[in-house]
Amino acid sequence: MSNILEIQQLSKSYRSVKAIKNLSIHIDPGQAFGLLGPNGSGKTTTLSILTGILRQDTGTYSWFGETPSPGQRTRIGSLIETPHFYPYLNLEKNLRIICTIKNIGFDDIELVLKETRLFERRKSRFKTLSLGMKQRLGIAAALLGDPRVLVLDEPTNGLDPEGIAEVRETIIEQVERGKTLILASHILSEVEKICSHVAILKNGDLLAAGSVKEILTEEEVVEFSSSDNAKLLRLLEENNVVTEARKENGVLVALLQPGMKIGDLNTFAFGNGVVIDHLVSRKKSLEAQFLELVKE
């Protein structure tokens, strides 16, 4: 099966500002793919190009193994930045307008309102909705026509914890139904909870890409201590067991060498006459990895 999306050397500038620099990524069917980066990293520009809002300066991209064309838009549902609806019209009437613009029937309206838990508010005016409900209506509009792909730009931005949880649940349900998701966000924990794969951007540059699981477990962080931490640390560093180590709140914290396991550390210490009395694994969080990648 071909990639859902293939991006090759995509670049875009706004006068002297290079928003995207030679970006190349691919997304497979069924993936929940996160574009992660701080504000100004190029996430929205990338999604705007992919959805036909902007034109790239150089580079190419293809959807479903095909050259981009207007006909593909029925297979791609998008919500770029803040959803815009008529404030004095109710939810049903707003979605009818979207259907007319997309040149599709009204049959999906009831279904997408139920999927986004807005059916009971279908006769409410848009202006009466909470921010979370407005975002869910934006997702409902993106779901009209049953697209294969959802492209969402910061869908939880500005929401309170309850609104974030509601939007997250709606997105996860769509991924579980088999839709491919492309999600741009600077909220690290949301990407970690929703996405299976991630690309990390900074100032238009691609810093890292791969499965979230790989990024989380690329290096194992171990917390440990013994009756003689100074001797233990010296042994580990002299024998190249850890890549780096530090003292933190009375214990040692270290990154194991690639291929080393936590049990190997314990066996090594015991074999050299040091008994470890405290040993736990700290999986490196996506936040720690992200901050490490984007720091100056």
C-alpha positions in Angstrom: 0.0 0.0 0.0 1.4 3.4 -0.9 2.1 6.2 1.6 -0.8 8.4 2.5 1.6 11.4 2.3 5.1 11.8 0.8 6.9 15.1 1.3 10.2 15.8 -0.5 12.5 18.8 0.2 9.6 21.2 0.9 10.6 24.8 1.5 8.6 28.0 2.1 9.8 31.5 2.9 8.1 34.8 3.9 10.6 37.4 2.6 13.7 36.9 4.8 12.0 34.3 7.1 12.5 30.7 6.1 9.4 29.0 7.5 10.2 25.5 6.2 13.6 24.3 5.1 13.9 21.2 2.8 11.3 19.2 4.8 11.1 15.5 3.9 8.8 13.1 5.7 6.3 10.3 4.8 3.2 9.1 6.5 1.7 5.6 6.2 -2.0 4.6 6.2 -3.5 4.5 9.7 -0.7 6.4 11.4 -1.4 9.1 14.0 1.4 11.4 13.0 2.3 14.5 15.1 4.1 17.6 13.9 5.6 18.8 17.1 7.4 22.0 17.7 7.3 25.4 19.5 5.4 28.3 18.0 7.1 29.5 14.8 8.6 26.1 14.0 6.7 25.8 10.6 3.9 23.5 11.6 1.0 25.6 10.4 2.8 26.6 7.2 3.4 22.9 6.4 -0.2 22.0 6.9 -1.4 25.0 5.0 0.7 23.9 2.0 -0.5 20.3 2.3 -4.2 21.4 2.3 -3.8 23.8 -0.7 -4.0 27.1 1.3 -0.4 28.1 0.5 2.0 27.2 -2.3 5.5 26.0 -1.5 8.5 27.7 -3.0 10.4 24.5 -3.7 9.9 20.8 -3.2 7.0 18.4 -3.8 4.4 16.4 -2.0 1.9 13.8 -3.0 -1.3 12.4 -1.4 -2.2 8.8 -1.8 0.7 8.3 -4.2 -0.8 10.9 -6.6 0.1 14.4 -7.7 -2.0 16.9 -5.6 -5.3 17.7 -7.3 -8.6 19.4 -6.2 -10.3 16.0 -6.3 -8.2 14.7 -3.4 -9.8 17.2 -1.0 -12.8 15.0 -0.5 -10.5 12.4 1.0 -8.8 14.9 3.4 -10.7 16.6 6.2 -8.8 19.6 7.7 -9.1 22.1 10.6 -6.4 24.7 10.2 -6.1 27.1 13.2 -9.4 28.4 14.7 -12.7 27.1 13.2 -14.9 29.8 11.6 -18.7 29.5 11.6 -21.6 31.8 11.5 -22.3 32.8 15.1 -26.0 33.3 14.8 -26.7 30.0 12.9 -27.2 26.7 14.7 -24.9 23.8 14.4 -26.9 22.0 11.7 -27.2 25.0 9.5 -23.5 25.8 9.8 -22.7 22.2 8.7 -25.2 22.4 5.9 -23.1 25.4 4.6 -19.9 23.3 4.8 -21.6 20.5 2.9 -22.6 22.9 0.2 -19.1 24.2 -0.1 -17.7 20.7 -0.3 -20.4 19.7 -2.8 -21.6 16.8 -0.7 -25.1 15.8 0.6 -26.4 16.5 4.1 -26.6 12.8 5.1 -23.4 12.9 7.2 -24.5 15.8 9.5 -26.3 13.7 12.0 -23.5 11.2 12.1 -20.6 13.7 12.6 -22.6 15.5 15.3 -23.1 12.3 17.2 -19.4 11.3 16.7 -18.3 14.6 18.2 -21.0 14.5 21.0 -22.8 17.6 19.7 -26.0 16.1 18.5 -28.0 17.3 21.6 -26.8 20.8 20.8 -27.6 20.7 17.1 -30.2 23.5 17.3 -28.0 25.7 19.4 -26.4 28.8 17.9 -22.6 28.6 17.4 -22.0 31.6 19.6 -23.5 29.7 22.6 -20.9 26.9 22.5 -17.9 26.6 24.8 -14.5 26.7 23.2 -14.2 23.0 23.5 -17.5 22.5 21.7 -16.5 25.0 19.0 -13.3 22.9 18.4 -15.3 19.7 18.2 -17.7 21.3 15.7 -14.6 22.2 13.6 -13.6 18.5 13.8 -17.2 17.5 12.9 -16.9 19.8 9.8 -13.7 18.1 8.9 -15.4 14.7 9.1 -18.1 15.5 6.6 -17.8 13.2 3.6 -16.0 10.5 5.6 -12.4 11.5 4.6 -9.5 9.0 4.9 -7.2 11.6 6.5 -7.7 14.2 9.2 -5.4 17.2 9.3 -5.7 19.1 12.5 -3.7 22.2 13.5 -3.5 22.8 17.3 -7.0 21.5 18.0 -6.6 21.8 21.8 -5.0 25.2 21.8 -6.5 27.6 24.4 -8.8 24.9 25.9 -9.3 24.2 29.6 -8.4 20.7 30.8 -12.0 19.4 30.3 -12.1 20.8 26.7 -8.7 19.2 26.0 -9.9 15.8 27.2 -13.1 16.0 25.1 -11.3 17.0 21.9 -8.6 14.3 22.6 -11.2 11.6 23.0 -12.9 12.6 19.8 -9.6 12.5 17.9 -8.5 9.1 19.3 -11.9 7.6 18.4 -11.4 8.6 14.8 -7.9 7.1 14.7 -9.3 3.9 16.2 -11.8 3.8 13.3 -8.9 3.7 10.9 -8.4 7.3 9.8 -4.9 8.6 9.3 -4.2 11.6 11.5 -1.8 14.5 10.9 -1.8 16.6 14.1 0.2 19.8 14.6 0.8 20.7 18.2 3.2 22.3 20.7 1.5 20.5 23.6 3.9 17.7 24.2 1.7 15.5 26.4 -1.1 15.6 23.9 1.1 14.4 21.1 2.4 11.6 23.4 -1.2 10.5 24.2 -2.6 10.6 20.7 0.2 10.0 18.2 2.1 6.9 17.1 4.7 8.8 15.1 6.2 12.2 15.4 8.3 14.7 13.5 10.0 17.5 15.6 10.4 20.9 14.0 12.4 24.0 15.0 12.6 27.1 13.0 11.6 25.2 9.9 14.2 22.5 10.3 13.4 18.8 10.9 15.3 17.8 14.0 14.0 14.2 14.5 11.3 11.9 13.2 10.2 8.4 14.0 7.8 6.4 16.2 6.9 8.0 19.5 7.9 4.7 21.1 11.4 4.9 19.6 11.9 8.5 20.7 10.7 7.6 24.2 13.0 4.6 24.5 16.0 5.7 22.4 18.0 6.1 25.6 17.2 4.6 29.0 17.5 6.9 32.0 18.5 5.0 35.2 18.3 6.2 38.8 20.5 4.4 41.3 22.7 4.7 44.4 25.0 2.7 46.6 27.0 3.1 49.8 29.8 4.6 47.8 28.4 6.6 44.9 31.7 8.2 44.0 33.4 4.8 43.5 30.4 3.5 41.5 30.3 6.5 39.3 34.0 6.2 38.6 33.7 2.6 37.7 30.8 3.2 35.3 32.6 6.0 33.5 35.9 4.3 33.3 34.3 1.2 31.8 32.0 3.0 29.4 28.8 1.7 30.9 27.0 5.0 30.8 27.1 7.9 28.3 26.6 10.6 30.9 25.8 10.7 34.6 24.9 13.3 37.3 24.1 13.6 40.9 20.5 14.5 41.7 18.9 14.6 45.1 21.4 12.2 46.7 21.2 9.6 43.9 23.0 9.1 40.6 21.1 9.5 37.3 22.7 8.2 34.1 22.0 7.4 30.5 22.9 3.8 29.7 25.1 3.0 26.6 23.0 1.8 23.6 22.3 -1.9 24.1 22.8 -1.9 27.8 19.9 -2.9 30.1 19.2 -2.0 33.7 20.1 -5.5 34.8 23.5 -5.2 33.1 24.2 -2.2 35.2 23.4 -4.1 38.4 25.5 -7.1 37.3 28.5 -4.9 36.4 28.4 -3.1 39.8 28.1 -6.3 41.8 30.9 -7.9 39.9 33.1 -5.0 40.8 32.3 -5.2 44.5 29.7 -2.5 44.7 26.2 -3.3 45.9 23.4 -1.1 44.4 20.7 -0.5 47.0 18.5 1.7 44.8 17.9 1.0 41.1 14.9 2.2 39.0 14.4 3.0 35.3 13.2 6.4 34.3 11.8 6.3 30.7 12.9 9.4 29.0 9.8 11.5 28.5 8.9 13.0 25.2 9.0 16.4 26.9 12.6 15.8 28.0 13.6 14.6 24.5 11.8 17.6 22.9 13.4 20.2 25.1 16.8 18.6 24.5 16.3 18.7 20.8 15.0 22.3 20.5 17.2 24.0 23.1 19.8 26.5 21.8 
